[in-house]
């Protein structure tokens, strides 16, 4: 991709996210909570794995 194309795509993504946040704040909050939960579960799985390996 050229620099100009990346810039346009970046601005389109930012515009979509802003539109989504304004039109559906509850859904956006649920999406953020879901992503946070996914990250938390992943770290918990890593902690469990390494605790088992090094125990």
PDB file of N, CA, C, O and CB in Angstrom:
ATOM      1  N   UNK A   1       0.839  -1.176   0.000  1.00  0.00           N
ATOM      2  CA  UNK A   1       0.000   0.000   0.000  1.00  0.00           C
ATOM      3  C   UNK A   1       0.888   1.245   0.000  1.00  0.00           C
ATOM      4  O   UNK A   1       1.956   1.274   0.611  1.00  0.00           O
ATOM      5  CB  UNK A   1      -0.956  -0.005   1.217  1.00  0.00           C
ATOM      6  N   UNK A   2       0.425   2.233  -0.681  1.00  0.00           N
ATOM      7  CA  UNK A   2       1.163   3.488  -0.686  1.00  0.00           C
ATOM      8  C   UNK A   2       0.823   4.278   0.577  1.00  0.00           C
ATOM      9  O   UNK A   2      -0.141   3.968   1.277  1.00  0.00           O
ATOM     10  CB  UNK A   2       0.841   4.316  -1.959  1.00  0.00           C
ATOM     11  N   UNK A   3       1.620   5.289   0.852  1.00  0.00           N
ATOM     12  CA  UNK A   3       1.401   6.110   2.042  1.00  0.00           C
ATOM     13  C   UNK A   3       0.041   6.803   1.989  1.00  0.00           C
ATOM     14  O   UNK A   3      -0.638   6.930   3.008  1.00  0.00           O
ATOM     15  CB  UNK A   3       2.517   7.151   2.185  1.00  0.00           C
ATOM     16  N   UNK A   4      -0.348   7.247   0.807  1.00  0.00           N
ATOM     17  CA  UNK A   4      -1.645   7.911   0.657  1.00  0.00           C
ATOM     18  C   UNK A   4      -2.806   6.973   0.931  1.00  0.00           C
ATOM     19  O   UNK A   4      -3.792   7.360   1.558  1.00  0.00           O
ATOM     20  CB  UNK A   4      -1.779   8.487  -0.735  1.00  0.00           C
ATOM     21  N   UNK A   5      -2.687   5.749   0.464  1.00  0.00           N
ATOM     22  CA  UNK A   5      -3.738   4.757   0.687  1.00  0.00           C
ATOM     23  C   UNK A   5      -3.851   4.427   2.172  1.00  0.00           C
ATOM     24  O   UNK A   5      -4.956   4.323   2.706  1.00  0.00           O
ATOM     25  CB  UNK A   5      -3.459   3.477  -0.126  1.00  0.00           C
ATOM     26  N   UNK A   6      -2.717   4.265   2.835  1.00  0.00           N
ATOM     27  CA  UNK A   6      -2.736   3.978   4.272  1.00  0.00           C
ATOM     28  C   UNK A   6      -3.398   5.109   5.043  1.00  0.00           C
ATOM     29  O   UNK A   6      -4.148   4.875   5.991  1.00  0.00           O
ATOM     30  CB  UNK A   6      -1.312   3.750   4.796  1.00  0.00           C
ATOM     31  N   UNK A   7      -3.115   6.330   4.627  1.00  0.00           N
ATOM     32  CA  UNK A   7      -3.690   7.483   5.297  1.00  0.00           C
ATOM     33  C   UNK A   7      -5.208   7.504   5.131  1.00  0.00           C
ATOM     34  O   UNK A   7      -5.934   7.765   6.090  1.00  0.00           O
ATOM     35  CB  UNK A   7      -3.077   8.775   4.754  1.00  0.00           C
ATOM     36  N   UNK A   8      -5.681   7.232   3.930  1.00  0.00           N
ATOM     37  CA  UNK A   8      -7.125   7.216   3.669  1.00  0.00           C
ATOM     38  C   UNK A   8      -7.796   6.101   4.465  1.00  0.00           C
ATOM     39  O   UNK A   8      -8.840   6.327   5.075  1.00  0.00           O
ATOM     40  CB  UNK A   8      -7.406   7.040   2.158  1.00  0.00           C
ATOM     41  N   UNK A   9      -7.219   4.912   4.468  1.00  0.00           N
ATOM     42  CA  UNK A   9      -7.790   3.786   5.209  1.00  0.00           C
ATOM     43  C   UNK A   9      -7.816   4.102   6.704  1.00  0.00           C
ATOM     44  O   UNK A   9      -8.802   3.814   7.383  1.00  0.00           O
ATOM     45  CB  UNK A   9      -6.983   2.489   4.944  1.00  0.00           C
ATOM     46  N   UNK A  10      -6.747   4.686   7.210  1.00  0.00           N
ATOM     47  CA  UNK A  10      -6.695   5.041   8.625  1.00  0.00           C
ATOM     48  C   UNK A  10      -7.809   6.014   8.986  1.00  0.00           C
ATOM     49  O   UNK A  10      -8.481   5.836  10.002  1.00  0.00           O
ATOM     50  CB  UNK A  10      -5.336   5.647   8.974  1.00  0.00           C
ATOM     51  N   UNK A  11      -8.012   7.044   8.161  1.00  0.00           N
ATOM     52  CA  UNK A  11      -9.063   8.017   8.427  1.00  0.00           C
ATOM     53  C   UNK A  11     -10.454   7.396   8.311  1.00  0.00           C
ATOM     54  O   UNK A  11     -11.361   7.766   9.056  1.00  0.00           O
ATOM     55  CB  UNK A  11      -8.938   9.193   7.473  1.00  0.00           C
ATOM     56  N   UNK A  12     -10.625   6.467   7.390  1.00  0.00           N
ATOM     57  CA  UNK A  12     -11.921   5.781   7.269  1.00  0.00           C
ATOM     58  C   UNK A  12     -12.218   4.944   8.507  1.00  0.00           C
ATOM     59  O   UNK A  12     -13.350   4.922   8.989  1.00  0.00           O
ATOM     60  CB  UNK A  12     -11.942   4.888   6.018  1.00  0.00           C
ATOM     61  N   UNK A  13     -11.214   4.263   9.015  1.00  0.00           N
ATOM     62  CA  UNK A  13     -11.395   3.454  10.234  1.00  0.00           C
ATOM     63  C   UNK A  13     -11.722   4.364  11.418  1.00  0.00           C
ATOM     64  O   UNK A  13     -12.622   4.064  12.203  1.00  0.00           O
ATOM     65  CB  UNK A  13     -10.118   2.610  10.536  1.00  0.00           C
ATOM     66  N   UNK A  14     -10.996   5.468  11.547  1.00  0.00           N
ATOM     67  CA  UNK A  14     -11.267   6.408  12.641  1.00  0.00           C
ATOM     68  C   UNK A  14     -12.687   6.961  12.534  1.00  0.00           C
ATOM     69  O   UNK A  14     -13.386   7.078  13.540  1.00  0.00           O
ATOM     70  CB  UNK A  14     -10.241   7.567  12.629  1.00  0.00           C
ATOM     71  N   UNK A  15     -13.111   7.299  11.324  1.00  0.00           N
ATOM     72  CA  UNK A  15     -14.464   7.817  11.119  1.00  0.00           C
ATOM     73  C   UNK A  15     -15.512   6.770  11.475  1.00  0.00           C
ATOM     74  O   UNK A  15     -16.529   7.096  12.087  1.00  0.00           O
ATOM     75  CB  UNK A  15     -14.649   8.271   9.669  1.00  0.00           C
ATOM     76  N   UNK A  16     -15.275   5.519  11.099  1.00  0.00           N
ATOM     77  CA  UNK A  16     -16.222   4.453  11.426  1.00  0.00           C
ATOM     78  C   UNK A  16     -16.327   4.248  12.929  1.00  0.00           C
ATOM     79  O   UNK A  16     -17.426   4.108  13.465  1.00  0.00           O
ATOM     80  CB  UNK A  16     -15.810   3.150  10.750  1.00  0.00           C
ATOM     81  N   UNK A  17     -15.179   4.229  13.611  1.00  0.00           N
ATOM     82  CA  UNK A  17     -15.185   4.041  15.069  1.00  0.00           C
ATOM     83  C   UNK A  17     -15.923   5.199  15.745  1.00  0.00           C
ATOM     84  O   UNK A  17     -16.721   4.975  16.656  1.00  0.00           O
ATOM     85  CB  UNK A  17     -13.731   3.932  15.617  1.00  0.00           C
ATOM     86  N   UNK A  18     -15.664   6.427  15.309  1.00  0.00           N
ATOM     87  CA  UNK A  18     -16.353   7.589  15.882  1.00  0.00           C
ATOM     88  C   UNK A  18     -17.857   7.492  15.639  1.00  0.00           C
ATOM     89  O   UNK A  18     -18.648   7.760  16.544  1.00  0.00           O
ATOM     90  CB  UNK A  18     -15.799   8.900  15.280  1.00  0.00           C
ATOM     91  N   UNK A  19     -18.253   7.115  14.441  1.00  0.00           N
ATOM     92  CA  UNK A  19     -19.676   6.958  14.122  1.00  0.00           C
ATOM     93  C   UNK A  19     -20.308   5.880  14.998  1.00  0.00           C
ATOM     94  O   UNK A  19     -21.413   6.062  15.510  1.00  0.00           O
ATOM     95  CB  UNK A  19     -19.862   6.607  12.631  1.00  0.00           C
ATOM     96  N   UNK A  20     -19.618   4.770  15.168  1.00  0.00           N
ATOM     97  CA  UNK A  20     -20.118   3.666  15.992  1.00  0.00           C
ATOM     98  C   UNK A  20     -20.270   4.099  17.443  1.00  0.00           C
ATOM     99  O   UNK A  20     -21.267   3.774  18.087  1.00  0.00           O
ATOM    100  CB  UNK A  20     -19.179   2.454  15.899  1.00  0.00           C
ATOM    101  N   UNK A  21     -19.280   4.835  17.963  1.00  0.00           N
ATOM    102  CA  UNK A  21     -19.353   5.303  19.344  1.00  0.00           C
ATOM    103  C   UNK A  21     -20.507   6.267  19.567  1.00  0.00           C
ATOM    104  O   UNK A  21     -21.151   6.240  20.616  1.00  0.00           O
ATOM    105  CB  UNK A  21     -18.055   5.967  19.733  1.00  0.00           C
ATOM    106  N   UNK A  22     -20.767   7.112  18.590  1.00  0.00           N
ATOM    107  CA  UNK A  22     -21.827   8.109  18.734  1.00  0.00           C
ATOM    108  C   UNK A  22     -23.209   7.469  18.576  1.00  0.00           C
ATOM    109  O   UNK A  22     -24.133   7.798  19.320  1.00  0.00           O
ATOM    110  CB  UNK A  22     -21.644   9.235  17.704  1.00  0.00           C
ATOM    111  N   UNK A  23     -23.350   6.567  17.622  1.00  0.00           N
ATOM    112  CA  UNK A  23     -24.676   6.015  17.344  1.00  0.00           C
ATOM    113  C   UNK A  23     -25.049   4.845  18.251  1.00  0.00           C
ATOM    114  O   UNK A  23     -26.233   4.622  18.507  1.00  0.00           O
ATOM    115  CB  UNK A  23     -24.746   5.573  15.910  1.00  0.00           C
ATOM    116  N   UNK A  24     -24.077   4.106  18.735  1.00  0.00           N
ATOM    117  CA  UNK A  24     -24.361   2.940  19.589  1.00  0.00           C
ATOM    118  C   UNK A  24     -23.366   2.853  20.749  1.00  0.00           C
ATOM    119  O   UNK A  24     -22.522   1.957  20.768  1.00  0.00           O
ATOM    120  CB  UNK A  24     -24.315   1.637  18.755  1.00  0.00           C
ATOM    121  N   UNK A  25     -23.454   3.764  21.705  1.00  0.00           N
ATOM    122  CA  UNK A  25     -22.486   3.755  22.809  1.00  0.00           C
ATOM    123  C   UNK A  25     -22.567   2.496  23.680  1.00  0.00           C
ATOM    124  O   UNK A  25     -21.548   2.018  24.178  1.00  0.00           O
ATOM    125  CB  UNK A  25     -22.697   4.974  23.675  1.00  0.00           C
ATOM    126  N   UNK A  26     -23.781   1.959  23.863  1.00  0.00           N
ATOM    127  CA  UNK A  26     -23.904   0.744  24.675  1.00  0.00           C
ATOM    128  C   UNK A  26     -23.213  -0.443  24.007  1.00  0.00           C
ATOM    129  O   UNK A  26     -22.523  -1.219  24.668  1.00  0.00           O
ATOM    130  CB  UNK A  26     -25.383   0.417  24.923  1.00  0.00           C
ATOM    131  N   UNK A  27     -23.398  -0.578  22.714  1.00  0.00           N
ATOM    132  CA  UNK A  27     -22.742  -1.666  21.981  1.00  0.00           C
ATOM    133  C   UNK A  27     -21.232  -1.487  21.967  1.00  0.00           C
ATOM    134  O   UNK A  27     -20.488  -2.462  22.071  1.00  0.00           O
ATOM    135  CB  UNK A  27     -23.271  -1.741  20.546  1.00  0.00           C
ATOM    136  N   UNK A  28     -20.781  -0.250  21.839  1.00  0.00           N
ATOM    137  CA  UNK A  28     -19.349   0.022  21.855  1.00  0.00           C
ATOM    138  C   UNK A  28     -18.755  -0.341  23.215  1.00  0.00           C
ATOM    139  O   UNK A  28     -17.669  -0.916  23.286  1.00  0.00           O
ATOM    140  CB  UNK A  28     -19.077   1.502  21.525  1.00  0.00           C
ATOM    141  N   UNK A  29     -19.462  -0.006  24.286  1.00  0.00           N
ATOM    142  CA  UNK A  29     -18.987  -0.348  25.624  1.00  0.00           C
ATOM    143  C   UNK A  29     -18.935  -1.861  25.805  1.00  0.00           C
ATOM    144  O   UNK A  29     -17.995  -2.380  26.407  1.00  0.00           O
ATOM    145  CB  UNK A  29     -19.890   0.286  26.695  1.00  0.00           C
ATOM    146  N   UNK A  30     -19.929  -2.566  25.294  1.00  0.00           N
ATOM    147  CA  UNK A  30     -19.929  -4.027  25.371  1.00  0.00           C
ATOM    148  C   UNK A  30     -18.748  -4.613  24.599  1.00  0.00           C
ATOM    149  O   UNK A  30     -18.131  -5.580  25.047  1.00  0.00           O
ATOM    150  CB  UNK A  30     -21.251  -4.594  24.827  1.00  0.00           C
ATOM    151  N   UNK A  31     -18.434  -4.038  23.454  1.00  0.00           N
ATOM    152  CA  UNK A  31     -17.302  -4.518  22.660  1.00  0.00           C
ATOM    153  C   UNK A  31     -15.989  -4.317  23.406  1.00  0.00           C
ATOM    154  O   UNK A  31     -15.120  -5.189  23.385  1.00  0.00           O
ATOM    155  CB  UNK A  31     -17.253  -3.800  21.306  1.00  0.00           C
ATOM    156  N   UNK A  32     -15.844  -3.171  24.065  1.00  0.00           N
ATOM    157  CA  UNK A  32     -14.624  -2.909  24.833  1.00  0.00           C
ATOM    158  C   UNK A  32     -14.537  -3.865  26.023  1.00  0.00           C
ATOM    159  O   UNK A  32     -13.467  -4.398  26.316  1.00  0.00           O
ATOM    160  CB  UNK A  32     -14.588  -1.437  25.319  1.00  0.00           C
ATOM    161  N   UNK A  33     -15.656  -4.079  26.701  1.00  0.00           N
ATOM    162  CA  UNK A  33     -15.667  -5.037  27.814  1.00  0.00           C
ATOM    163  C   UNK A  33     -15.307  -6.439  27.342  1.00  0.00           C
ATOM    164  O   UNK A  33     -14.557  -7.150  28.011  1.00  0.00           O
ATOM    165  CB  UNK A  33     -17.041  -5.054  28.491  1.00  0.00           C
ATOM    166  N   UNK A  34     -15.833  -6.833  26.202  1.00  0.00           N
ATOM    167  CA  UNK A  34     -15.529  -8.151  25.650  1.00  0.00           C
ATOM    168  C   UNK A  34     -14.056  -8.293  25.301  1.00  0.00           C
ATOM    169  O   UNK A  34     -13.451  -9.332  25.566  1.00  0.00           O
ATOM    170  CB  UNK A  34     -16.375  -8.411  24.417  1.00  0.00           C
ATOM    171  N   UNK A  35     -13.477  -7.257  24.711  1.00  0.00           N
ATOM    172  CA  UNK A  35     -12.052  -7.291  24.373  1.00  0.00           C
ATOM    173  C   UNK A  35     -11.210  -7.355  25.644  1.00  0.00           C
ATOM    174  O   UNK A  35     -10.232  -8.100  25.704  1.00  0.00           O
ATOM    175  CB  UNK A  35     -11.660  -6.055  23.531  1.00  0.00           C
ATOM    176  N   UNK A  36     -11.582  -6.585  26.651  1.00  0.00           N
ATOM    177  CA  UNK A  36     -10.859  -6.620  27.927  1.00  0.00           C
ATOM    178  C   UNK A  36     -10.950  -7.978  28.584  1.00  0.00           C
ATOM    179  O   UNK A  36      -9.972  -8.465  29.151  1.00  0.00           O
ATOM    180  CB  UNK A  36     -11.396  -5.561  28.870  1.00  0.00           C
ATOM    181  N   UNK A  37     -12.107  -8.587  28.512  1.00  0.00           N
ATOM    182  CA  UNK A  37     -12.293  -9.919  29.076  1.00  0.00           C
ATOM    183  C   UNK A  37     -11.445 -10.947  28.344  1.00  0.00           C
ATOM    184  O   UNK A  37     -10.853 -11.829  28.967  1.00  0.00           O
ATOM    185  CB  UNK A  37     -13.762 -10.320  29.022  1.00  0.00           C
ATOM    186  N   UNK A  38     -11.386 -10.835  27.030  1.00  0.00           N
ATOM    187  CA  UNK A  38     -10.576 -11.743  26.223  1.00  0.00           C
ATOM    188  C   UNK A  38      -9.097 -11.619  26.589  1.00  0.00           C
ATOM    189  O   UNK A  38      -8.407 -12.628  26.736  1.00  0.00           O
ATOM    190  CB  UNK A  38     -10.780 -11.459  24.726  1.00  0.00           C
ATOM    191  N   UNK A  39      -8.615 -10.399  26.734  1.00  0.00           N
ATOM    192  CA  UNK A  39      -7.213 -10.173  27.100  1.00  0.00           C
ATOM    193  C   UNK A  39      -6.950 -10.715  28.506  1.00  0.00           C
ATOM    194  O   UNK A  39      -5.931 -11.361  28.747  1.00  0.00           O
ATOM    195  CB  UNK A  39      -6.860  -8.659  27.024  1.00  0.00           C
ATOM    196  N   UNK A  40      -7.863 -10.450  29.418  1.00  0.00           N
ATOM    197  CA  UNK A  40      -7.713 -10.941  30.790  1.00  0.00           C
ATOM    198  C   UNK A  40      -7.678 -12.461  30.836  1.00  0.00           C
ATOM    199  O   UNK A  40      -6.847 -13.044  31.534  1.00  0.00           O
ATOM    200  CB  UNK A  40      -8.850 -10.421  31.667  1.00  0.00           C
ATOM    201  N   UNK A  41      -8.568 -13.101  30.102  1.00  0.00           N
ATOM    202  CA  UNK A  41      -8.587 -14.570  30.056  1.00  0.00           C
ATOM    203  C   UNK A  41      -7.294 -15.124  29.465  1.00  0.00           C
ATOM    204  O   UNK A  41      -6.783 -16.147  29.921  1.00  0.00           O
ATOM    205  CB  UNK A  41      -9.789 -15.064  29.237  1.00  0.00           C
ATOM    206  N   UNK A  42      -6.773 -14.448  28.458  1.00  0.00           N
ATOM    207  CA  UNK A  42      -5.518 -14.886  27.843  1.00  0.00           C
ATOM    208  C   UNK A  42      -4.354 -14.809  28.817  1.00  0.00           C
ATOM    209  O   UNK A  42      -3.558 -15.744  28.908  1.00  0.00           O
ATOM    210  CB  UNK A  42      -5.213 -14.047  26.613  1.00  0.00           C
ATOM    211  N   UNK A  43      -4.247 -13.703  29.547  1.00  0.00           N
ATOM    212  CA  UNK A  43      -3.168 -13.575  30.533  1.00  0.00           C
ATOM    213  C   UNK A  43      -3.330 -14.589  31.659  1.00  0.00           C
ATOM    214  O   UNK A  43      -2.347 -15.147  32.147  1.00  0.00           O
ATOM    215  CB  UNK A  43      -3.135 -12.154  31.109  1.00  0.00           C
ATOM    216  N   UNK A  44      -4.566 -14.824  32.067  1.00  0.00           N
ATOM    217  CA  UNK A  44      -4.807 -15.817  33.118  1.00  0.00           C
ATOM    218  C   UNK A  44      -4.387 -17.207  32.653  1.00  0.00           C
ATOM    219  O   UNK A  44      -3.833 -17.978  33.437  1.00  0.00           O
ATOM    220  CB  UNK A  44      -6.291 -15.822  33.528  1.00  0.00           C
ATOM    221  N   UNK A  45      -4.640 -17.531  31.403  1.00  0.00           N
ATOM    222  CA  UNK A  45      -4.220 -18.822  30.857  1.00  0.00           C
ATOM    223  C   UNK A  45      -2.698 -18.921  30.822  1.00  0.00           C
ATOM    224  O   UNK A  45      -2.140 -19.973  31.132  1.00  0.00           O
ATOM    225  CB  UNK A  45      -4.800 -19.027  29.445  1.00  0.00           C
ATOM    226  N   UNK A  46      -2.026 -17.838  30.449  1.00  0.00           N
ATOM    227  CA  UNK A  46      -0.559 -17.842  30.448  1.00  0.00           C
ATOM    228  C   UNK A  46       0.003 -18.018  31.852  1.00  0.00           C
ATOM    229  O   UNK A  46       0.967 -18.759  32.045  1.00  0.00           O
ATOM    230  CB  UNK A  46      -0.027 -16.549  29.838  1.00  0.00           C
ATOM    231  N   UNK A  47      -0.588 -17.346  32.827  1.00  0.00           N
ATOM    232  CA  UNK A  47      -0.141 -17.479  34.210  1.00  0.00           C
ATOM    233  C   UNK A  47      -0.330 -18.909  34.689  1.00  0.00           C
ATOM    234  O   UNK A  47       0.555 -19.472  35.333  1.00  0.00           O
ATOM    235  CB  UNK A  47      -0.901 -16.505  35.124  1.00  0.00           C
ATOM    236  N   UNK A  48      -1.463 -19.491  34.381  1.00  0.00           N
ATOM    237  CA  UNK A  48      -1.724 -20.876  34.762  1.00  0.00           C
ATOM    238  C   UNK A  48      -0.718 -21.809  34.103  1.00  0.00           C
ATOM    239  O   UNK A  48      -0.194 -22.710  34.760  1.00  0.00           O
ATOM    240  CB  UNK A  48      -3.154 -21.281  34.382  1.00  0.00           C
ATOM    241  N   UNK A  49      -0.442 -21.614  32.830  1.00  0.00           N
ATOM    242  CA  UNK A  49       0.509 -22.454  32.109  1.00  0.00           C
ATOM    243  C   UNK A  49       1.894 -22.391  32.742  1.00  0.00           C
ATOM    244  O   UNK A  49       2.497 -23.421  33.045  1.00  0.00           O
ATOM    245  CB  UNK A  49       0.583 -22.033  30.645  1.00  0.00           C
ATOM    246  N   UNK A  50       2.394 -21.161  32.939  1.00  0.00           N
ATOM    247  CA  UNK A  50       3.741 -21.033  33.485  1.00  0.00           C
ATOM    248  C   UNK A  50       3.818 -21.490  34.930  1.00  0.00           C
ATOM    249  O   UNK A  50       4.852 -22.008  35.351  1.00  0.00           O
ATOM    250  CB  UNK A  50       4.212 -19.602  33.379  1.00  0.00           C
ATOM    251  N   UNK A  51       2.760 -21.315  35.696  1.00  0.00           N
ATOM    252  CA  UNK A  51       2.733 -21.820  37.069  1.00  0.00           C
ATOM    253  C   UNK A  51       2.824 -23.346  37.077  1.00  0.00           C
ATOM    254  O   UNK A  51       3.491 -23.930  37.931  1.00  0.00           O
ATOM    255  CB  UNK A  51       1.449 -21.355  37.794  1.00  0.00           C
ATOM    256  N   UNK A  52       2.160 -23.976  36.132  1.00  0.00           N
ATOM    257  CA  UNK A  52       2.194 -25.438  36.031  1.00  0.00           C
ATOM    258  C   UNK A  52       3.557 -25.921  35.558  1.00  0.00           C
ATOM    259  O   UNK A  52       4.069 -26.918  36.067  1.00  0.00           O
ATOM    260  CB  UNK A  52       1.102 -25.937  35.078  1.00  0.00           C
ATOM    261  N   UNK A  53       4.148 -25.230  34.592  1.00  0.00           N
ATOM    262  CA  UNK A  53       5.439 -25.641  34.044  1.00  0.00           C
ATOM    263  C   UNK A  53       6.547 -25.516  35.091  1.00  0.00           C
ATOM    264  O   UNK A  53       7.393 -26.402  35.213  1.00  0.00           O
ATOM    265  CB  UNK A  53       5.783 -24.800  32.807  1.00  0.00           C
ATOM    266  N   UNK A  54       6.540 -24.423  35.839  1.00  0.00           N
ATOM    267  CA  UNK A  54       7.632 -24.169  36.774  1.00  0.00           C
ATOM    268  C   UNK A  54       7.330 -24.620  38.197  1.00  0.00           C
ATOM    269  O   UNK A  54       8.098 -24.312  39.108  1.00  0.00           O
ATOM    270  CB  UNK A  54       7.961 -22.711  36.777  1.00  0.00           C
ATOM    271  N   UNK A  55       6.243 -25.332  38.411  1.00  0.00           N
ATOM    272  CA  UNK A  55       5.915 -25.814  39.762  1.00  0.00           C
ATOM    273  C   UNK A  55       6.564 -27.146  40.037  1.00  0.00           C
ATOM    274  O   UNK A  55       6.398 -27.702  41.123  1.00  0.00           O
ATOM    275  CB  UNK A  55       4.405 -25.930  39.943  1.00  0.00           C
TER     276      UNK A  55
END
